[in-house]
Amino acid sequence: MLSALKCKPQIGLRPEYVLLRASLAPRSAPGFCRLKGQCYSIWMNEDLFSLNNRLHTEGKEVIDELGLENLLSKYGQVFVTGSFAYGVMVDEDIDITVWWSGATFDSIKIRKTIATDLLSIPTIDSLNIGDREIYPSKYNKAGVWFCPRVWRNDVLWNIDIWVVPEGTKGVTPNTELHKRMLEITEEQKKTILDIKYQCHKAGLKRRGSITSTDIYRAVLDDGVDTFEKFITTRQVM
């Protein structure tokens, strides 16, 4: 059964989220992560390229089984972006952007409409919603964010869905970095996979110290080629 909980406002933070969570028993499976960022999806003797390939295949199955592209395409053009598109997956995380095609962008109505559709998916464990039209953040100043978490084979998948006005600049896929990431070399891919994996292992992604974009820019713009160089130059540990 789903229940709606209004998050308690904290000092310095805006009361922007509505959290919807299903009451499900804790699940776990040896070798898998239960929650995004808590541990790692890598199997014994599996290299990072194989990890990415496996997660990409499973991620595509998640998208297809949930019918996400069909569900979201009612509202505009759908783009599966991020590590899924770039071939640098190290955890159960999928990024999707929807270019809203409606004549107006009413974030409150969009929240209600899309949340209702997402909550019709029976395997959803929880759903977070953030309205950046009303409450812009440091990193995102436009659009509405939906984050359903979905169980599949005892593994919890995190799906970030950004709904923005059609053609919004500075939001993937309408960024220069996105275009560059689609053309990375195998060596750059190997470096990014290693740095991302090591950052997850060190808990840096979970603490919010760094983002995937930080890693991509460090490799592409600054020529960083090891995890050690990355954390030294970013002073994050």
Legacy VTK file of the C-alpha trace (Angstrom):
# vtk DataFile Version 3.0
C-alpha trace
ASCII
DATASET POLYDATA
POINTS 237 float
0.000 0.000 0.000
1.330 3.443 -0.907
1.295 6.298 1.530
2.077 9.967 0.935
4.428 11.666 3.372
5.303 15.357 3.325
8.946 15.797 4.167
9.649 17.855 7.254
11.322 21.154 6.248
14.927 21.479 7.431
16.863 24.640 8.133
18.227 26.045 4.884
16.182 23.672 2.742
12.917 24.235 0.922
9.963 21.857 1.478
9.974 20.734 -2.140
9.586 16.964 -2.030
6.644 14.664 -1.760
7.787 11.137 -0.968
5.691 8.145 -1.924
6.858 4.798 -0.632
5.538 1.283 -0.837
5.678 -0.864 2.269
7.869 -3.706 1.070
9.988 -6.104 3.085
13.770 -5.559 2.771
15.283 -7.543 -0.048
18.824 -8.595 -0.759
20.775 -10.938 -2.961
24.438 -11.953 -2.729
26.583 -9.996 -5.158
23.991 -7.286 -5.821
23.317 -3.882 -4.323
20.111 -3.268 -2.411
20.170 0.535 -2.571
21.909 2.739 -5.107
25.449 3.535 -4.032
25.549 1.316 -0.920
27.532 -1.516 -2.442
28.452 -2.757 -5.850
26.953 -4.749 -8.652
30.195 -6.338 -9.803
30.354 -10.098 -9.932
33.445 -12.090 -9.035
35.996 -12.060 -11.900
33.883 -9.541 -13.861
35.819 -6.633 -15.412
34.316 -3.145 -15.686
33.510 -3.453 -19.392
31.578 -6.648 -18.660
29.871 -4.935 -15.726
28.741 -2.088 -17.981
27.507 -4.493 -20.649
25.521 -6.527 -18.131
23.981 -3.461 -16.493
23.132 -1.994 -19.905
21.332 -5.190 -20.920
19.466 -5.371 -17.610
18.699 -1.636 -17.758
17.150 -2.018 -21.203
15.024 -4.857 -19.838
13.911 -2.647 -16.945
12.870 0.144 -19.334
11.014 -2.299 -21.588
9.301 -4.216 -18.785
8.053 -1.005 -17.172
6.966 0.408 -20.520
8.650 3.687 -19.617
9.273 4.953 -23.132
5.649 4.368 -24.132
4.371 5.858 -20.889
6.512 9.001 -21.154
6.243 9.509 -24.913
2.671 10.728 -24.370
4.207 13.922 -23.033
7.009 14.534 -25.504
10.233 13.187 -26.974
12.013 10.711 -24.701
15.812 10.412 -24.429
17.634 7.735 -22.434
20.843 9.519 -21.484
23.676 9.401 -18.963
25.875 6.383 -18.347
23.372 4.101 -20.110
23.850 6.045 -23.360
27.605 6.485 -22.921
28.455 2.890 -22.022
29.897 3.700 -18.581
27.448 2.058 -16.144
28.746 0.885 -12.773
25.488 0.700 -10.815
21.750 0.226 -11.288
20.966 3.771 -12.378
19.166 5.062 -15.500
18.776 8.681 -16.649
15.895 9.781 -18.850
14.987 13.225 -20.210
11.540 14.098 -21.550
11.084 17.196 -23.703
7.603 18.370 -22.729
5.655 19.114 -25.910
2.630 20.819 -24.353
1.786 24.421 -25.109
2.490 25.435 -21.509
4.776 24.052 -18.816
2.685 23.912 -15.652
4.948 22.086 -13.222
2.216 21.406 -10.677
-0.030 19.725 -13.238
2.956 17.848 -14.681
3.856 16.520 -11.237
0.339 15.200 -10.661
-0.115 13.720 -14.137
3.194 11.870 -14.464
3.281 10.774 -10.819
-0.121 9.139 -11.302
1.192 7.247 -14.335
4.373 6.143 -12.572
2.484 4.966 -9.498
0.457 2.634 -11.697
3.623 0.511 -12.019
3.243 -2.238 -9.375
6.976 -2.862 -8.847
7.745 0.696 -7.710
9.222 0.780 -4.206
9.275 4.575 -3.831
8.881 7.776 -5.824
10.578 11.110 -5.172
9.512 14.308 -6.918
11.421 17.590 -7.143
10.004 20.743 -8.750
12.862 22.902 -10.012
10.471 25.377 -11.617
9.310 26.415 -8.157
12.409 25.444 -6.193
15.533 25.765 -8.381
18.711 24.205 -7.026
22.382 24.927 -7.534
22.682 22.295 -10.261
19.189 22.283 -11.767
17.184 25.422 -12.330
14.392 24.129 -14.535
12.054 21.204 -14.995
10.442 18.563 -12.828
12.371 15.567 -11.526
10.861 12.150 -10.851
12.863 9.369 -9.241
11.085 6.021 -9.120
12.950 3.141 -7.513
11.956 -0.220 -8.891
12.641 -3.783 -7.787
13.757 -6.315 -10.379
15.124 -9.747 -9.442
15.740 -8.535 -5.878
17.802 -5.576 -7.139
16.661 -1.996 -6.633
16.989 0.199 -9.727
17.157 3.984 -9.488
15.606 5.899 -12.416
16.080 9.671 -12.724
13.511 11.247 -15.049
13.811 14.930 -15.937
10.836 16.595 -17.627
11.762 19.949 -19.162
10.331 22.293 -21.805
11.180 21.087 -25.299
14.691 22.047 -26.397
15.801 23.377 -23.003
19.467 24.390 -23.229
21.915 23.082 -20.677
19.917 19.896 -20.045
20.964 16.574 -21.568
20.704 15.807 -24.468
20.977 19.493 -25.363
24.515 19.943 -24.035
27.952 19.908 -25.587
29.180 17.415 -22.992
26.491 14.917 -24.002
27.583 15.088 -27.637
31.233 14.608 -26.648
30.444 11.654 -24.361
28.722 9.852 -27.220
32.067 9.903 -29.071
34.526 8.889 -26.334
37.338 6.483 -27.148
37.657 3.028 -25.625
40.565 4.288 -23.508
38.518 7.199 -22.178
35.646 4.824 -21.480
37.967 2.522 -19.538
39.274 5.461 -17.476
35.794 6.793 -16.719
34.534 3.345 -15.700
37.461 2.898 -13.336
37.114 6.343 -11.729
33.334 6.007 -11.357
33.650 2.566 -9.817
36.362 3.665 -7.386
34.303 6.729 -6.411
31.306 4.508 -5.670
33.502 2.145 -3.690
34.858 5.060 -1.644
31.346 6.374 -1.010
32.020 9.684 -2.752
29.023 9.480 -5.064
26.712 8.602 -2.199
27.892 11.577 -0.132
27.377 13.925 -3.068
31.019 14.975 -3.072
31.272 14.415 -6.805
28.980 13.811 -9.767
29.364 11.776 -12.926
29.655 15.083 -14.818
32.681 15.972 -12.672
34.321 12.728 -13.763
33.453 13.156 -17.436
34.875 16.692 -17.526
38.002 15.697 -15.646
38.780 12.987 -18.204
37.762 14.899 -21.337
38.884 18.424 -20.412
41.753 17.909 -17.976
43.223 14.647 -19.219
42.831 12.918 -15.843
43.556 9.226 -16.376
43.517 7.626 -12.901
41.337 7.666 -9.808
44.293 8.890 -7.751
44.778 11.928 -9.981
41.066 12.633 -9.919
40.744 12.755 -6.139
43.991 14.743 -5.842
42.907 17.426 -8.300
39.364 17.558 -6.873
40.490 17.371 -3.198
37.481 15.253 -2.315
39.032 12.857 0.186
LINES 1 238
237 0 1 2 3 4 5 6 7 8 9 10 11 12 13 14 15 16 17 18 19 20 21 22 23 24 25 26 27 28 29 30 31 32 33 34 35 36 37 38 39 40 41 42 43 44 45 46 47 48 49 50 51 52 53 54 55 56 57 58 59 60 61 62 63 64 65 66 67 68 69 70 71 72 73 74 75 76 77 78 79 80 81 82 83 84 85 86 87 88 89 90 91 92 93 94 95 96 97 98 99 100 101 102 103 104 105 106 107 108 109 110 111 112 113 114 115 116 117 118 119 120 121 122 123 124 125 126 127 128 129 130 131 132 133 134 135 136 137 138 139 140 141 142 143 144 145 146 147 148 149 150 151 152 153 154 155 156 157 158 159 160 161 162 163 164 165 166 167 168 169 170 171 172 173 174 175 176 177 178 179 180 181 182 183 184 185 186 187 188 189 190 191 192 193 194 195 196 197 198 199 200 201 202 203 204 205 206 207 208 209 210 211 212 213 214 215 216 217 218 219 220 221 222 223 224 225 226 227 228 229 230 231 232 233 234 235 236
